[in-house]
Amino acid sequence: MQRKYGLKDEICEKGYRGKPLTDEQREENRKKSSIRSRVEHVFGFMEGAMHGLTVRTIGMARAATCIFLKCLTYNMFRYEQFVRNGIR
């Protein structure tokens, strides 16, 4: 399926006892983890500080609005951090 759609495996490799990772696998893991950590920090913040990502509404319009507001809140929080730390 991956070849058919041109997808690439983005799961980190794992070493086992007696079979450590090669240097090439370590380098690939480093590239994958830099992207993964950036994405997971966003979801981690939303789960922790915003009490989860579960949306309990009836209707797609209300659910979309709720998700939009959570994302907007996260972006405003990040903007405030940038301003406070002098990053623009």
Secondary structure, DSSP 4 states (H G I P E B T S, - for coil): -HHHHT----SPP--BTTBPPPHHHHHHHHHHHHHHHHHHHHHHHHHHTS--S----SSHHHHHHHHHHHHHHHHHHHHHHHHHTT--
